[in-house]
Amino acid sequence: MATAKKTTAKKTPAKALKASPARKASAPAPVKKPALPQAPTPAAGKAVAAPAPAGAAAKTVKADKPKKPKLVRDSFTIPKAEFAVLDEIKQRAGKAGVPVKKSEILRAGIKALAALGDAQLLAALRAVPAIKTGRPAKD
């Protein structure tokens, strides 16, 4: 049994990268921002409200948006007959004018199970036969 020996690339220290002359020559020069024109000062005796900073308006808009829920990707094994039921439900929903995805059907089923009482939930879970987990064998 032959084993391949892993080769590791030598890492260059960060200090060496900063000090190299080629690195300094390719670094762009800092760009100066042009000065913004000053607003005219108000006439004496008139009160003028100070304009709000541009960043303040953006922060309030972002604070109003609800955060998106974190999504999780998973896989599972399901019998062909039950998988066909998913397609039937998709067809029924499509005929009713509400096109749905398989994941939406599964999520709706989870919500329906969560709304059941304990006795009803256990009855529904007992009605589902246990299957061997893992990837099925290729036929």
Backbone as CSV, one residue per row, in Angstrom:
resi,resn,N_x,N_y,N_z,CA_x,CA_y,CA_z,C_x,C_y,C_z
1,MET,0.854,-1.177,0.000,0.000,0.000,0.000,0.892,1.230,0.000
2,ALA,0.786,2.022,-1.051,1.625,3.214,-1.150,0.842,4.413,-0.636
3,THR,1.548,5.180,0.139,0.905,6.397,0.645,1.641,7.605,0.089
4,ALA,0.894,8.557,-0.332,1.498,9.785,-0.856,1.819,10.710,0.297
5,LYS,3.018,11.256,0.264,3.436,12.174,1.315,2.926,13.560,0.979
6,LYS,2.291,14.169,1.936,1.754,15.511,1.717,2.897,16.515,1.714
7,THR,2.848,17.399,0.751,3.847,18.462,0.711,3.180,19.738,1.171
8,THR,3.894,20.454,1.965,3.341,21.710,2.460,4.128,22.858,1.859
9,ALA,3.434,23.841,1.418,4.080,25.023,0.864,4.607,25.878,2.007
10,LYS,5.800,26.429,1.790,6.369,27.297,2.821,5.609,28.608,2.815
11,LYS,5.240,29.035,3.980,4.514,30.295,4.093,5.502,31.426,4.316
12,THR,5.311,32.491,3.597,6.162,33.657,3.744,5.631,34.489,4.899
13,PRO,6.476,34.852,5.840,6.002,35.674,6.951,5.440,37.000,6.456
14,ALA,4.494,37.522,7.187,3.837,38.781,6.810,4.834,39.936,6.770
15,LYS,5.817,39.924,7.671,6.810,41.008,7.698,7.613,41.030,6.411
16,ALA,7.939,39.841,5.874,8.723,39.778,4.652,7.931,40.337,3.476
17,LEU,6.619,40.112,3.458,5.798,40.639,2.375,5.746,42.162,2.411
18,LYS,5.650,42.718,3.602,5.566,44.172,3.719,6.882,44.841,3.332
19,ALA,7.997,44.198,3.602,9.292,44.812,3.389,9.804,44.630,1.965
20,SER,9.186,43.788,1.148,9.718,43.526,-0.182,9.597,44.774,-1.059
21,PRO,10.656,45.082,-1.838,10.641,46.294,-2.666,9.581,46.219,-3.761
22,ALA,9.319,45.035,-4.310,8.316,44.913,-5.365,6.935,45.245,-4.820
23,ARG,6.688,44.903,-3.592,5.395,45.171,-2.964,5.185,46.679,-2.796
24,LYS,6.257,47.384,-2.393,6.143,48.829,-2.184,5.911,49.560,-3.503
25,ALA,6.554,49.114,-4.571,6.441,49.797,-5.852,5.038,49.663,-6.423
26,SER,4.351,48.544,-6.157,3.041,48.337,-6.751,1.912,48.917,-5.910
27,ALA,2.226,49.386,-4.703,1.181,49.933,-3.848,0.728,51.279,-4.394
28,PRO,-0.592,51.493,-4.547,-1.055,52.777,-5.063,-0.890,53.879,-4.021
29,ALA,-0.708,55.094,-4.523,-0.561,56.234,-3.629,-1.924,56.549,-3.016
30,PRO,-1.960,57.031,-1.778,-3.248,57.370,-1.163,-3.948,58.469,-1.944
31,VAL,-5.274,58.319,-2.073,-6.070,59.278,-2.836,-6.674,60.284,-1.876
32,LYS,-6.505,61.567,-2.214,-7.087,62.618,-1.377,-8.495,62.901,-1.850
33,LYS,-9.411,63.014,-0.892,-10.791,63.330,-1.226,-10.914,64.839,-1.410
34,PRO,-11.681,65.273,-2.433,-11.856,66.722,-2.620,-12.717,67.287,-1.493
35,ALA,-12.423,68.509,-1.133,-13.163,69.165,-0.058,-14.576,69.471,-0.540
36,LEU,-15.555,69.258,0.331,-16.942,69.544,-0.008,-17.187,71.041,0.101
37,PRO,-18.012,71.590,-0.790,-18.288,73.024,-0.699,-19.086,73.320,0.559
38,GLN,-18.777,74.445,1.194,-19.456,74.850,2.417,-20.796,75.485,2.065
39,ALA,-21.809,75.171,2.876,-23.121,75.773,2.683,-23.052,77.232,3.133
40,PRO,-23.811,78.095,2.483,-23.782,79.508,2.896,-24.327,79.638,4.312
41,THR,-23.744,80.547,5.057,-24.184,80.752,6.435,-25.507,81.494,6.427
42,PRO,-26.421,81.153,7.360,-27.727,81.818,7.381,-27.589,83.267,7.812
43,ALA,-28.533,84.060,7.380,-28.542,85.476,7.740,-28.783,85.606,9.231
44,ALA,-28.275,86.637,9.800,-28.415,86.839,11.238,-29.879,86.973,11.613
45,GLY,-30.278,86.353,12.711,-31.638,86.448,13.199,-32.561,85.362,12.681
46,LYS,-32.141,84.571,11.703,-32.972,83.486,11.178,-32.473,82.157,11.730
47,ALA,-33.393,81.373,12.229,-33.026,80.052,12.751,-33.159,79.028,11.634
48,VAL,-32.116,78.256,11.437,-32.119,77.225,10.404,-31.789,75.899,11.073
49,ALA,-32.581,74.867,10.762,-32.322,73.539,11.327,-31.096,72.932,10.651
50,ALA,-30.270,72.311,11.449,-29.072,71.691,10.905,-29.469,70.444,10.121
51,PRO,-28.865,70.244,8.953,-29.207,69.055,8.170,-28.701,67.797,8.876
52,ALA,-29.481,66.730,8.763,-29.086,65.462,9.376,-27.966,64.841,8.554
53,PRO,-27.024,64.182,9.214,-25.956,63.530,8.462,-26.529,62.464,7.535
54,ALA,-25.861,62.238,6.420,-26.347,61.284,5.424,-26.417,59.877,5.993
55,GLY,-25.507,59.502,6.859,-25.474,58.158,7.431,-26.632,57.891,8.372
56,ALA,-27.189,58.933,8.987,-28.274,58.745,9.948,-29.531,58.225,9.268
57,ALA,-29.834,58.722,8.075,-31.027,58.269,7.357,-30.873,56.813,6.947
58,ALA,-29.680,56.435,6.533,-29.457,55.053,6.119,-29.577,54.098,7.299
59,LYS,-29.133,54.525,8.473,-29.194,53.655,9.647,-30.633,53.395,10.072
60,THR,-31.490,54.395,9.964,-32.878,54.198,10.368,-33.600,53.274,9.406
61,VAL,-33.261,53.318,8.130,-33.885,52.423,7.158,-33.457,50.989,7.428
62,LYS,-32.184,50.770,7.708,-31.700,49.429,7.982,-32.265,48.894,9.284
63,ALA,-32.482,49.738,10.259,-32.997,49.282,11.544,-34.447,48.839,11.421
64,ASP,-35.194,49.398,10.461,-36.597,49.050,10.291,-36.791,47.691,9.629
65,LYS,-35.813,47.208,8.851,-35.955,45.938,8.155,-35.803,44.772,9.135
66,PRO,-36.710,43.803,9.073,-36.538,42.623,9.932,-35.406,41.759,9.393
67,LYS,-34.698,41.107,10.296,-33.591,40.260,9.883,-34.123,38.991,9.250
68,LYS,-33.435,38.515,8.207,-33.827,37.275,7.553,-33.461,36.103,8.454
69,PRO,-34.309,35.085,8.503,-33.965,33.932,9.342,-32.790,33.166,8.749
70,LYS,-31.982,32.596,9.609,-30.842,31.795,9.179,-31.377,30.508,8.558
71,LEU,-30.918,30.159,7.385,-31.380,28.969,6.693,-30.431,27.807,6.936
72,VAL,-30.993,26.609,6.974,-30.214,25.394,7.182,-30.500,24.451,6.032
73,ARG,-29.473,23.886,5.459,-29.634,22.925,4.370,-29.419,21.537,4.935
74,ASP,-30.301,20.609,4.584,-30.210,19.248,5.093,-30.691,18.289,4.016
75,SER,-30.426,17.017,4.194,-30.930,16.004,3.272,-31.542,14.882,4.080
76,PHE,-32.454,14.146,3.465,-33.127,13.066,4.156,-33.547,12.017,3.145
77,THR,-33.887,10.855,3.651,-34.339,9.751,2.818,-35.837,9.593,3.017
78,ILE,-36.553,9.391,1.921,-38.003,9.280,1.973,-38.431,8.181,0.996
79,PRO,-39.412,7.366,1.356,-39.886,6.337,0.424,-40.493,6.962,-0.840
80,LYS,-40.411,6.231,-1.952,-40.904,6.748,-3.229,-42.387,7.092,-3.155
81,ALA,-43.179,6.281,-2.463,-44.620,6.526,-2.379,-44.906,7.864,-1.683
82,GLU,-44.162,8.165,-0.629,-44.362,9.429,0.092,-43.816,10.605,-0.716
83,PHE,-42.761,10.357,-1.480,-42.216,11.390,-2.344,-43.223,11.738,-3.434
84,ALA,-43.946,10.733,-3.923,-44.978,10.961,-4.935,-46.114,11.806,-4.364
85,VAL,-46.392,11.649,-3.066,-47.433,12.453,-2.431,-47.043,13.931,-2.454
86,LEU,-45.759,14.215,-2.289,-45.297,15.610,-2.381,-45.649,16.195,-3.748
87,ASP,-45.429,15.410,-4.809,-45.733,15.885,-6.149,-47.239,16.079,-6.329
88,GLU,-48.045,15.188,-5.762,-49.498,15.337,-5.844,-49.956,16.629,-5.150
89,ILE,-49.375,16.908,-4.000,-49.738,18.137,-3.276,-49.325,19.364,-4.079
90,LYS,-48.145,19.300,-4.719,-47.708,20.410,-5.577,-48.711,20.646,-6.695
91,GLN,-49.201,19.555,-7.320,-50.161,19.669,-8.406,-51.479,20.271,-7.917
92,ARG,-51.948,19.806,-6.755,-53.199,20.326,-6.186,-53.087,21.818,-5.895
93,ALA,-51.965,22.219,-5.318,-51.770,23.640,-5.005,-51.677,24.465,-6.282
94,GLY,-51.025,23.914,-7.308,-50.912,24.617,-8.588,-52.264,24.822,-9.240
95,LYS,-53.132,23.797,-9.166,-54.483,23.925,-9.733,-55.303,24.953,-8.972
96,ALA,-55.011,25.109,-7.679,-55.722,26.096,-6.865,-55.157,27.502,-7.066
97,GLY,-54.113,27.617,-7.895,-53.547,28.935,-8.182,-52.431,29.358,-7.252
98,VAL,-51.905,28.407,-6.461,-50.813,28.729,-5.540,-49.649,27.772,-5.824
99,PRO,-48.737,28.152,-6.725,-47.595,27.268,-6.984,-46.670,27.219,-5.757
100,VAL,-46.266,26.014,-5.366,-45.411,25.847,-4.194,-44.232,24.953,-4.536
101,LYS,-43.232,25.019,-3.690,-42.048,24.163,-3.803,-42.153,23.052,-2.775
102,LYS,-41.363,21.999,-2.980,-41.380,20.878,-2.033,-41.015,21.332,-0.632
103,SER,-40.046,22.222,-0.538,-39.629,22.687,0.792,-40.760,23.442,1.487
104,GLU,-41.566,24.169,0.715,-42.691,24.888,1.313,-43.752,23.917,1.823
105,ILE,-43.953,22.806,1.093,-44.907,21.785,1.536,-44.425,21.161,2.841
106,LEU,-43.139,20.834,2.887,-42.586,20.235,4.113,-42.686,21.205,5.288
107,ARG,-42.411,22.473,5.051,-42.500,23.462,6.130,-43.932,23.629,6.615
108,ALA,-44.894,23.577,5.681,-46.305,23.659,6.073,-46.684,22.441,6.906
109,GLY,-46.172,21.271,6.527,-46.434,20.054,7.297,-45.860,20.143,8.698
110,ILE,-44.698,20.721,8.834,-44.080,20.895,10.156,-44.942,21.819,11.015
111,LYS,-45.435,22.901,10.402,-46.305,23.818,11.162,-47.586,23.115,11.591
112,ALA,-48.138,22.273,10.700,-49.370,21.555,11.034,-49.113,20.567,12.177
113,LEU,-47.968,19.876,12.153,-47.632,18.945,13.235,-47.402,19.695,14.546
114,ALA,-46.784,20.842,14.476,-46.504,21.619,15.686,-47.799,22.111,16.331
115,ALA,-48.842,22.309,15.539,-50.112,22.803,16.069,-50.945,21.697,16.726
116,LEU,-50.571,20.432,16.496,-51.328,19.314,17.072,-51.087,19.197,18.573
117,GLY,-52.037,18.594,19.249,-51.849,18.269,20.658,-50.904,17.079,20.786
118,ASP,-50.456,16.780,21.997,-49.493,15.697,22.210,-50.022,14.354,21.726
119,ALA,-51.275,14.019,22.048,-51.839,12.730,21.661,-51.942,12.613,20.140
120,GLN,-52.385,13.693,19.480,-52.510,13.680,18.023,-51.141,13.601,17.354
121,LEU,-50.156,14.295,17.906,-48.799,14.253,17.362,-48.229,12.847,17.448
122,LEU,-48.383,12.206,18.605,-47.861,10.852,18.762,-48.571,9.882,17.825
123,ALA,-49.870,10.054,17.626,-50.601,9.188,16.698,-50.085,9.371,15.271
124,ALA,-49.824,10.612,14.871,-49.311,10.879,13.532,-47.915,10.299,13.354
125,LEU,-47.076,10.406,14.372,-45.714,9.870,14.291,-45.713,8.348,14.254
126,ARG,-46.650,7.727,14.964,-46.733,6.255,14.960,-47.240,5.737,13.614
127,ALA,-47.969,6.557,12.877,-48.490,6.154,11.574,-47.403,6.131,10.499
128,VAL,-46.264,6.719,10.792,-45.154,6.762,9.832,-44.171,5.648,10.179
129,PRO,-43.961,4.698,9.267,-43.021,3.615,9.558,-41.575,4.111,9.565
130,ALA,-40.758,3.518,10.413,-39.332,3.870,10.467,-38.636,3.270,9.252
131,ILE,-37.677,4.011,8.707,-36.903,3.507,7.574,-35.428,3.578,7.911
132,LYS,-34.650,2.819,7.182,-33.205,2.803,7.380,-32.649,4.147,6.899
133,THR,-31.834,4.772,7.729,-31.262,6.065,7.351,-30.078,5.879,6.431
134,GLY,-29.702,6.922,5.770,-28.557,6.886,4.876,-28.987,6.896,3.432
135,ARG,-28.009,6.840,2.554,-28.300,6.853,1.127,-28.810,5.472,0.693
136,PRO,-29.855,5.447,-0.134,-30.356,4.150,-0.594,-29.411,3.538,-1.615
137,ALA,-29.443,2.225,-1.736,-28.600,1.540,-2.720,-29.101,1.846,-4.116
138,LYS,-28.159,1.954,-5.055,-28.543,2.232,-6.441,-29.132,0.968,-7.042
139,ASP,-30.290,1.116,-7.714,-30.953,-0.039,-8.339,-30.475,-0.268,-9.721
